[in-house]
Amino acid sequence: MISSQYVIIGAGFAGAATAYHLARLGVKEMVIVEQESVAGVHSSGRNAAMARQVVPDPAIAAMAREGALFMRNLPADWPTPPIFQQRGSLLLSSGAGWQKLVRDAEMAQERGVEVECWSAEKAKERVAVLEDAEFDGAVWCSTDGVVDIHALLGGYLKIAAIAGARVLYGRSVCEVEVLNGRVAEVKTSKESIKAEVVINAAGAWTGAIGKLAGALEVPLRPLRRHLFVTVPLLWVNPSWPFVWDISHDLYFRPEAGGLLLCPCDQDEMVPGMPPTDSTVAELLADKIRRYLPKASDVAIKNSWAGLRTFSADGRFVIGWDPKVKGFFWVAGLGGHGMTTSYAVGGLAARLILGEESRFAKEFSPHRFL
Ligand SMILES: Cc1cc2nc3c(=O)[nH]c(=O)nc-3n(C[C@H](O)[C@H](O)[C@H](O)COP(=O)(O)OP(=O)(O)OC[C@H]3O[C@@H](n4cnc5c(N)ncnc54)[C@H](O)[C@@H]3O)c2cc1C
């Protein structure tokens, strides 16, 4: 039997960033268990790779700012070349939504994020494909950008491994044994691991892992979202920012000489590799026709879907379980888990090591008691 003080379930952004921070804080003995044969098979490798700092929830926004700052200023020992393309972002909105977006932008500014409110005309000058789109205004954030998600995930795991973490791939956690109200052992499809602390970072499966441990029933829902990539398009400027039409739930950014597009669909799914649904391609075509008419004739060459897992109030779930001692949640990262990963891992690691931390209360699982 293997024995390790800390066992992390899941090698996505939640688990990898927690391992990274535990390592930075001096923890040498930890095991990460991942059911797939490599990291990043699920949400962490299937997302849109956009770091967005203007978000409505103040606690998540602060985490996003911290995460983006980290990616723009990687530590000297980071194992891969720069991973962040600072192309900026444009968030578009109309009507009452525009007033709300301006307030979110002001909040971001108060937190130190550089933002500007632009007229629709100025936004159209910056991103020509918006020419015939209708919106009241745009929020420009110059420090947002696009991330090499595999290099970010791999960097966290490599630095944790250098400190002593072991990543065990290709085995699924099937039992969390609890003795006298405290976690004692994790059983995988290949071995048993004696553990003092079990960190539940299993993405869409966090609810199922919680059940295995008899932990609090945290309300978590995996929602599927599709992404589409067009064929190369001569008129796409690769230096465009990512553009998110908040009023109409449609976003796009340059990708591989064409565009990556998303109609912001969200259908509840069971944990797993979500199947793609052809009706979402129709939804995308309809949204493009109505809200991005200049791009109406684009041909799609590739599409995929992934799961974004949300708690009932939309906030992350980070903290000790109220029912089972030694069981720790890093769950419900929704649509912000890549951007906020550095801050999420930092908060989790500090709480695991018994330190105080900002936002401990906002993200605590105790709110679902
Ligand atoms: C289409 C889409 C677009 C997105 N766009 C963005 C974006 O632009 N910016 C952004 O910040 N975020 C974005 N996100 C959100 C982001 O990808 C997620 O919040 C983040 O990846 C969640 O990370 P995680 O580690 O919690 O989950 P995951 O990446 O799913 O990792 C969980 C891991 O746990 C493993 N696991 C599960 N059960 C077990 C078990 N029993 N035993 C062992 N291992 C197990 C899984 O195999 C998996 O590798 C997007 C998500 C999607 C789907």
The ligand as a Tripos MOL2 file, in Angstrom:
@<TRIPOS>MOLECULE
LIG
   53    58     1     0     0
SMALL
NO_CHARGES

@<TRIPOS>ATOM
      1 C1        -16.1530   24.8180  -23.6560 C.3       1 LIG1
      2 C2        -15.4800   25.4060  -22.4420 C.ar      1 LIG1
      3 C3        -14.9060   26.6620  -22.5180 C.ar      1 LIG1
      4 C4        -14.2590   27.2000  -21.4050 C.ar      1 LIG1
      5 N1        -13.5890   28.3830  -21.5440 N.ar      1 LIG1
      6 C5        -12.8820   28.8770  -20.5070 C.ar      1 LIG1
      7 C6        -12.1110   30.0380  -20.6750 C.ar      1 LIG1
      8 O1        -12.0190   30.5900  -21.7650 O.2       1 LIG1
      9 N2        -11.4450   30.5290  -19.5850 N.ar      1 LIG1
     10 C7        -11.5030   29.9120  -18.3600 C.ar      1 LIG1
     11 O2        -10.9070   30.4110  -17.4120 O.2       1 LIG1
     12 N3        -12.1900   28.7710  -18.1930 N.ar      1 LIG1
     13 C8        -12.8840   28.2400  -19.2310 C.ar      1 LIG1
     14 N4        -13.5950   27.0860  -19.0800 N.ar      1 LIG1
     15 C9        -13.6920   26.4850  -17.7270 C.3       1 LIG1
     16 C10       -12.4800   25.6630  -17.3450 C.3       1 LIG1
     17 O3        -12.0750   24.8470  -18.4130 O.3       1 LIG1
     18 C11       -12.8370   24.8180  -16.1130 C.3       1 LIG1
     19 O4        -13.3380   25.6550  -15.0850 O.3       1 LIG1
     20 C12       -11.6260   24.0750  -15.5530 C.3       1 LIG1
     21 O5        -10.9390   23.4030  -16.5620 O.3       1 LIG1
     22 C13       -12.0810   23.0820  -14.4730 C.3       1 LIG1
     23 O6        -10.9410   22.3840  -14.0160 O.3       1 LIG1
     24 P1        -11.0910   21.1520  -13.0500 P.3       1 LIG1
     25 O7         -9.7220   20.7300  -12.6850 O.co2     1 LIG1
     26 O8        -12.0620   21.4740  -11.9900 O.co2     1 LIG1
     27 O9        -11.8130   20.0120  -13.9510 O.3       1 LIG1
     28 P2        -11.1860   19.0110  -15.0370 P.3       1 LIG1
     29 O10       -10.3050   19.6960  -15.9850 O.co2     1 LIG1
     30 O11       -12.3440   18.2680  -15.6210 O.co2     1 LIG1
     31 O12       -10.2870   18.0410  -14.1760 O.3       1 LIG1
     32 C14       -10.8200   17.0650  -13.3230 C.3       1 LIG1
     33 C15        -9.9730   15.8230  -13.4790 C.3       1 LIG1
     34 O13       -10.3890   14.8610  -12.5220 O.3       1 LIG1
     35 C16       -10.2450   13.5750  -13.1050 C.3       1 LIG1
     36 N5        -11.1060   12.6350  -12.3820 N.ar      1 LIG1
     37 C17       -12.4470   12.6730  -12.2660 C.ar      1 LIG1
     38 N6        -12.8950   11.6400  -11.5310 N.ar      1 LIG1
     39 C18       -11.7990   10.9170  -11.1670 C.ar      1 LIG1
     40 C19       -11.6100    9.7230  -10.4190 C.ar      1 LIG1
     41 N7        -12.6470    9.0510   -9.8600 N.pl3     1 LIG1
     42 N8        -10.3520    9.2640  -10.2600 N.ar      1 LIG1
     43 C20        -9.2730    9.9060  -10.8000 C.ar      1 LIG1
     44 N9         -9.4110   11.0460  -11.5330 N.ar      1 LIG1
     45 C21       -10.6440   11.5500  -11.7070 C.ar      1 LIG1
     46 C22       -10.7060   13.8110  -14.5500 C.3       1 LIG1
     47 O14       -10.2520   12.8040  -15.4260 O.3       1 LIG1
     48 C23       -10.1430   15.1860  -14.8640 C.3       1 LIG1
     49 O15        -8.8850   15.1120  -15.4970 O.3       1 LIG1
     50 C24       -14.2460   26.5000  -20.1610 C.ar      1 LIG1
     51 C25       -14.8110   25.2250  -20.0900 C.ar      1 LIG1
     52 C26       -15.4140   24.6680  -21.2190 C.ar      1 LIG1
     53 C27       -15.9900   23.2950  -21.1420 C.3       1 LIG1
@<TRIPOS>BOND
     1     1     2 1
     2     2     3 ar
     3     2    52 ar
     4     3     4 ar
     5     4     5 ar
     6     4    50 ar
     7     5     6 ar
     8     6     7 ar
     9     6    13 1
    10     7     8 2
    11     7     9 ar
    12     9    10 ar
    13    10    11 2
    14    10    12 ar
    15    12    13 ar
    16    13    14 ar
    17    14    15 1
    18    14    50 ar
    19    15    16 1
    20    16    17 1
    21    16    18 1
    22    18    19 1
    23    18    20 1
    24    20    21 1
    25    20    22 1
    26    22    23 1
    27    23    24 1
    28    24    25 2
    29    24    26 1
    30    24    27 1
    31    27    28 1
    32    28    29 2
    33    28    30 1
    34    28    31 1
    35    31    32 1
    36    32    33 1
    37    33    34 1
    38    33    48 1
    39    34    35 1
    40    35    36 1
    41    35    46 1
    42    36    37 ar
    43    36    45 ar
    44    37    38 ar
    45    38    39 ar
    46    39    40 ar
    47    39    45 ar
    48    40    41 1
    49    40    42 ar
    50    42    43 ar
    51    43    44 ar
    52    44    45 ar
    53    46    47 1
    54    46    48 1
    55    48    49 1
    56    50    51 ar
    57    51    52 ar
    58    52    53 1
@<TRIPOS>SUBSTRUCTURE
     1 LIG1         1 GROUP 0 **** ****
